[in-house]
Amino acid sequence: MNAVVDLTHVVLETERLMLRYWEYSDLDDFYEYASVDGVGERAGWSHHESKSESQAILKRFIEGKKTFALVYKENQKVIGSLSLECLRQYAGEELNDLTGREIGYVLSKDYWNQGLMSEALHCLVEWCFTQQNYDFLMCCNFIENEASFKVQKKCGFEPYKIVEHSSSFGMKTSQVNLLRRRTK
């Protein structure tokens, strides 16, 4: 079952990052990383071709209230996003009576391989389980995107199932990974 989400007034912090609600003034930073070839494609969407495309998506982020802007504290730049998406059809029946969401994320290519996404994902996972009382979280990665799987594995996610789904690039094989809340 999908947990209720409204991130409007939520701010989470790690040593190097702040996860906060998107603002319209983030447009330039958003376009800067979302327009780079290879960034969105690793997450299943085409890189942005224009600032107006980024602006329309930014508006959806703000109105949807389920996506964090990922801010690098050192320079106060938005370098990515993390979202708590609705569960897709591949969430098995064993999860029907449990509360959770699917996490989606993307990070600026300039900040890859620094442990930043693992840091952000770990923070979000802790918040979902301790503050929001979720029972589980899901994450997906395209099979060929091993870096994304490593981030998820580092945060405790385990392989759940392999699925075929269509993205803007045609049919793709994804690995669905699951993390259940540890009960005391």
C-alpha positions as CSV (number, residue, x, y, z in Angstrom):
1,M,0.0,0.0,0.0
2,N,1.3,3.5,-0.8
3,A,2.2,5.6,2.2
4,V,0.9,9.1,2.2
5,V,3.6,11.6,1.3
6,D,3.9,15.4,1.6
7,L,7.5,16.6,1.8
8,T,6.6,20.3,1.7
9,H,8.0,21.2,5.1
10,V,10.6,18.4,5.5
11,V,14.3,19.1,5.6
12,L,16.8,16.3,6.2
13,E,20.5,16.7,6.6
14,T,23.6,14.6,6.4
15,E,27.2,15.7,6.8
16,R,27.5,17.0,3.2
17,L,23.9,17.2,2.0
18,M,20.6,18.8,2.6
19,L,17.4,17.1,1.3
20,R,14.7,19.7,1.0
21,Y,11.6,20.7,-0.9
22,W,12.1,22.0,-4.4
23,E,11.8,25.8,-5.1
24,Y,11.3,27.5,-8.5
25,S,14.6,29.2,-8.0
26,D,16.3,25.8,-8.4
27,L,15.6,25.8,-12.1
28,D,19.1,26.7,-13.3
29,D,20.8,24.0,-11.1
30,F,18.2,21.4,-12.2
31,Y,18.6,22.1,-15.9
32,E,22.4,22.1,-15.5
33,Y,22.5,18.4,-14.4
34,A,19.3,17.2,-16.1
35,S,20.5,18.4,-19.5
36,V,23.7,16.3,-19.4
37,D,23.6,13.3,-21.8
38,G,23.8,10.1,-19.8
39,V,22.3,11.3,-16.5
40,G,18.6,10.8,-17.0
41,E,19.1,7.9,-19.3
42,R,20.5,5.9,-16.4
43,A,17.2,6.5,-14.6
44,G,15.0,5.8,-17.6
45,W,14.3,9.3,-18.9
46,S,15.9,11.4,-21.7
47,H,18.1,14.2,-20.7
48,H,16.4,17.6,-20.9
49,E,16.6,19.4,-24.2
50,S,15.5,22.8,-23.0
51,K,15.1,24.9,-19.8
52,S,11.4,25.0,-20.4
53,E,11.3,21.2,-20.2
54,S,13.1,21.4,-16.9
55,Q,10.7,24.1,-15.7
56,A,7.7,21.9,-16.5
57,I,9.2,19.0,-14.6
58,L,10.2,21.2,-11.7
59,K,6.6,22.4,-11.5
60,R,5.5,18.8,-11.2
61,F,8.0,18.1,-8.5
62,I,6.7,21.1,-6.5
63,E,3.0,20.2,-7.0
64,G,3.6,16.5,-6.4
65,K,5.1,17.1,-2.9
66,K,7.0,13.8,-3.1
67,T,10.5,14.8,-4.4
68,F,13.4,16.2,-2.5
69,A,16.0,18.5,-4.0
70,L,19.5,17.2,-3.1
71,V,21.6,20.2,-2.1
72,Y,25.4,20.0,-1.7
73,K,26.2,22.1,1.4
74,E,29.6,23.2,0.3
75,N,28.3,25.3,-2.6
76,Q,24.5,25.3,-1.9
77,K,23.9,23.9,-5.4
78,V,21.1,21.4,-6.2
79,I,22.9,18.4,-7.5
80,G,20.1,15.8,-7.8
81,S,16.8,14.5,-6.5
82,L,15.2,11.7,-4.5
83,S,11.6,10.9,-4.7
84,L,9.1,8.7,-2.9
85,E,7.1,7.4,-5.9
86,C,3.9,5.3,-6.0
87,L,4.5,1.6,-6.0
88,R,4.3,-0.1,-9.4
89,Q,2.5,-3.3,-10.3
90,Y,5.4,-5.5,-9.4
91,A,5.1,-5.0,-5.7
92,G,4.0,-8.5,-4.7
93,E,0.9,-9.5,-2.8
94,E,2.9,-10.1,0.3
95,L,3.3,-6.3,0.5
96,N,-0.4,-5.5,0.1
97,D,-1.1,-4.9,3.8
98,L,2.2,-3.1,4.4
99,T,2.9,0.6,3.9
100,G,5.8,1.7,1.7
101,R,7.0,3.6,-1.4
102,E,9.4,3.2,-4.2
103,I,12.4,5.5,-4.1
104,G,13.7,7.1,-7.3
105,Y,16.9,9.1,-7.6
106,V,19.3,10.9,-9.9
107,L,22.6,12.7,-9.3
108,S,24.6,15.2,-11.3
109,K,27.4,13.5,-13.2
110,D,29.8,16.0,-11.7
111,Y,29.2,14.4,-8.3
112,W,29.3,10.7,-9.2
113,N,31.6,8.3,-7.3
114,Q,31.9,10.4,-4.1
115,G,29.4,8.4,-2.0
116,L,26.9,11.2,-2.0
117,M,23.9,9.2,-3.3
118,S,24.5,6.5,-0.7
119,E,24.6,9.2,2.0
120,A,21.4,10.7,0.8
121,L,19.6,7.4,0.3
122,H,20.6,6.2,3.8
123,C,19.3,9.4,5.3
124,L,15.9,9.0,3.5
125,V,15.6,5.4,4.4
126,E,16.2,6.2,8.1
127,W,13.6,9.0,8.0
128,C,11.0,6.7,6.2
129,F,11.4,4.0,8.8
130,T,11.8,6.0,12.0
131,Q,9.8,9.1,11.4
132,Q,7.1,7.9,8.9
133,N,6.8,4.3,10.1
134,Y,7.0,2.7,6.7
135,D,7.2,-1.1,6.6
136,F,9.3,-1.3,3.4
137,L,10.9,0.6,0.6
138,M,11.6,-0.4,-3.0
139,C,14.3,0.8,-5.4
140,C,14.9,-0.3,-9.0
141,N,17.8,-0.2,-11.3
142,F,18.4,-1.1,-14.9
143,I,20.4,-4.3,-15.0
144,E,23.3,-2.6,-16.8
145,N,23.4,0.2,-14.1
146,E,25.5,-1.6,-11.6
147,A,26.5,1.7,-9.9
148,S,22.9,2.2,-8.9
149,F,22.6,-1.3,-7.5
150,K,25.8,-0.8,-5.4
151,V,24.2,2.4,-3.9
152,Q,21.1,0.4,-3.0
153,K,23.0,-2.6,-1.6
154,K,25.2,-0.2,0.5
155,C,21.9,1.0,2.1
156,G,20.6,-2.5,2.8
157,F,18.4,-3.2,-0.2
158,E,18.3,-6.8,-1.4
159,P,17.2,-8.2,-4.8
160,Y,13.5,-8.8,-4.9
161,K,12.7,-9.6,-8.5
162,I,13.6,-9.0,-12.1
163,V,11.0,-7.3,-14.3
164,E,10.6,-6.1,-17.8
165,H,9.1,-2.7,-18.3
166,S,9.0,-0.1,-21.0
167,S,10.9,3.1,-20.6
168,S,11.3,6.0,-23.1
169,F,14.1,3.8,-24.6
170,G,11.9,0.7,-25.2
171,M,11.8,-2.5,-23.2
172,K,14.3,-2.7,-20.4
173,T,15.1,-5.3,-17.8
174,S,15.2,-3.9,-14.2
175,Q,16.1,-5.4,-10.9
176,V,13.7,-4.5,-8.2
177,N,15.3,-4.3,-4.8
178,L,13.5,-4.3,-1.4
179,L,14.3,-3.1,2.1
180,R,12.0,-4.1,5.0
181,R,12.0,-2.2,8.2
182,R,13.7,-4.1,10.9
183,T,11.4,-4.7,13.9
184,K,12.8,-4.6,17.4
